[in-house]
Amino acid sequence: MVARSGPASVILRSMPVQGLRRVLRFVEPALAVVFVLVFARPVAKDLPNAVRLRARRAQEFVDELRPALLIPNDVQIAVVTYHPLVFSVQPLDTDKNRFLLSMELGFLLTLTDDELRAAVAHELGHVWIYTHHPFLQTEHLANTIGQRVVDRGSFEKIYSKLWKYEGASGAPIDDLLGPPPRP
């Protein structure tokens, strides 16, 4: 009846079939309860609402910052489960009239409003470059454009959080943001 060897098989072999059924009648529900308590993810029920709220907030920042950066192009938000760049922007048409800003779900849910605003400003910096100087795409230039509407401190926070999220060491912050302002 039992193929395994070891202490459990000894107990099962010595127990009559009726006794085994009685034990299993209590053990199976107990194991099911333990499984649910250990592996259940109650946040899953609220996750779609959180994602919608964060995506809506990101779109609000896009709509607020585009005019301030003189970007007339349409920029839409997409939340994805994985993106190799975590956040990125790309043209949706060859005329570069419409753009898609993709945001990785896991990272998006960790951001405060200030950090999200900085991430959006950086990506809008890339949109500005696409529409003005498409061959000059650099992180530094996107940050320079973004710093027109978001302070350097918010960019430092977002890079720190991004590198921690990616498990990366990052790059010298002054290479990405330029030298800090003098007091």
RATATA-V298350 format. One record per helix or strand. SS is the DSSP state (@ for helix, = for strand). FROM is the first residue (numbers start at 1). LEN is the number of residues. If there is no record, write none. Layout:
BEGIN
ss:SS from:FROM len:LEN
ss:SS from:FROM len:LEN
END
This chain:
BEGIN
ss:@ from:7 len:8
ss:@ from:17 len:23
ss:@ from:44 len:25
ss:= from:74 len:7
ss:= from:87 len:5
ss:= from:98 len:7
ss:@ from:105 len:4
ss:@ from:113 len:20
ss:@ from:134 len:3
ss:@ from:139 len:8
ss:@ from:152 len:15
ss:@ from:173 len:5
END
